[in-house]
Amino acid sequence: MSRVNRSPQHDDDVARLWQEHLLAAFPADLRGAELAGVDMVLLDASIAGCVSTWKDNGGVLDRERQRLLDNCIADLDQVMPLLNDAEDICYYRRLRQLARLVSDTGPQPTK
């Protein structure tokens, strides 16, 4: 996948969702929880790390982090239908939107 051109709106959306995520408390009932074999805390931390790296690198990820982020999105797709609590759903829906926006920019081109 090659890097796509990002619009100012894209970057604004990432910034807004990232700020919302940073201000949101992690769902207490999901601390230490595994759903469909996915550690929910690790999933959150992995996505946050990729987003933080993407922001620090001017909107690009290396191929390894791109792969990790894509795997996290696949994990989210598995666990989202298993969430029942409205706050949990909101938290992980926002995290998925954020991950998808960052992932859609693609990995850093090889030189």
C-alpha positions as CSV (number, residue, x, y, z in Angstrom):
1,M,0.0,0.0,0.0
2,S,1.4,3.4,-0.8
3,R,0.9,6.5,1.1
4,V,-2.2,8.5,0.2
5,N,-2.5,12.2,0.1
6,R,-4.0,13.5,3.3
7,S,-6.4,16.3,3.5
8,P,-6.3,18.9,6.2
9,Q,-9.7,17.5,7.3
10,H,-8.0,14.0,7.7
11,D,-5.3,15.4,10.0
12,D,-7.9,17.4,12.0
13,D,-10.0,14.3,12.4
14,V,-6.9,12.4,13.7
15,A,-6.0,15.2,16.1
16,R,-9.6,15.4,17.4
17,L,-10.0,11.7,17.9
18,W,-6.5,11.5,19.5
19,Q,-7.3,14.2,22.0
20,E,-10.6,12.5,22.8
21,H,-8.8,9.2,23.3
22,L,-6.2,10.8,25.6
23,L,-8.9,12.3,27.8
24,A,-11.0,9.2,28.0
25,A,-10.6,6.8,30.8
26,F,-9.9,3.2,29.9
27,P,-13.1,1.1,30.5
28,A,-12.6,-0.3,34.0
29,D,-14.5,-3.5,33.2
30,L,-12.0,-4.3,30.4
31,R,-8.8,-4.1,32.5
32,G,-7.2,-7.5,32.4
33,A,-9.9,-8.7,30.0
34,E,-9.4,-10.9,27.0
35,L,-12.1,-11.1,24.3
36,A,-11.8,-13.6,21.5
37,G,-8.2,-14.1,22.7
38,V,-7.4,-10.4,22.4
39,D,-5.9,-8.6,25.5
40,M,-8.0,-5.4,25.5
41,V,-5.3,-3.3,27.3
42,L,-2.6,-4.4,25.0
43,L,-4.8,-3.7,22.0
44,D,-5.4,-0.1,23.2
45,A,-1.7,0.4,24.0
46,S,-0.6,-1.0,20.6
47,I,-2.9,1.3,18.7
48,A,-1.9,4.3,20.8
49,G,1.7,3.6,20.2
50,C,1.2,3.4,16.5
51,V,-0.8,6.7,16.4
52,S,1.8,8.4,18.6
53,T,4.6,7.3,16.3
54,W,2.6,8.4,13.2
55,K,2.1,11.8,14.7
56,D,5.8,12.1,15.7
57,N,6.9,11.0,12.2
58,G,4.8,13.6,10.3
59,G,2.0,11.3,9.4
60,V,3.9,8.2,8.3
61,L,4.5,4.7,9.8
62,D,7.3,2.3,9.1
63,R,6.2,-1.0,7.5
64,E,6.4,-2.9,10.8
65,R,4.1,-0.5,12.7
66,Q,1.8,-0.4,9.7
67,R,1.5,-4.2,9.9
68,L,0.9,-4.0,13.6
69,L,-1.8,-1.4,13.2
70,D,-3.5,-3.4,10.5
71,N,-3.5,-6.4,12.8
72,C,-5.0,-4.4,15.6
73,I,-7.8,-3.2,13.3
74,A,-8.5,-6.9,12.5
75,D,-8.5,-7.6,16.2
76,L,-10.9,-4.7,16.8
77,D,-13.2,-6.2,14.1
78,Q,-13.3,-9.4,16.1
79,V,-13.9,-7.9,19.6
80,M,-16.3,-5.1,18.7
81,P,-19.3,-7.3,18.3
82,L,-18.6,-8.9,21.7
83,L,-18.8,-5.5,23.6
84,N,-22.1,-4.9,25.4
85,D,-21.5,-1.8,27.5
86,A,-22.2,1.5,25.8
87,E,-19.1,3.2,27.2
88,D,-16.9,0.2,26.1
89,I,-18.4,0.4,22.6
90,C,-17.9,4.1,22.4
91,Y,-14.3,3.8,23.6
92,Y,-13.3,1.1,21.1
93,R,-15.3,2.6,18.2
94,R,-13.4,5.8,18.6
95,L,-10.1,3.8,18.8
96,R,-11.0,2.0,15.6
97,Q,-11.8,5.2,13.8
98,L,-8.5,6.6,14.8
99,A,-6.6,3.4,13.8
100,R,-8.4,3.3,10.4
101,L,-7.5,7.0,9.7
102,V,-3.9,6.4,10.5
103,S,-3.7,3.1,8.7
104,D,-5.3,4.4,5.5
105,T,-2.3,6.7,5.0
106,G,-0.1,3.6,4.4
107,P,3.4,2.8,5.3
108,Q,6.4,5.1,4.7
109,P,7.7,4.6,1.2
110,T,10.9,2.6,0.9
111,K,13.9,4.5,-0.5
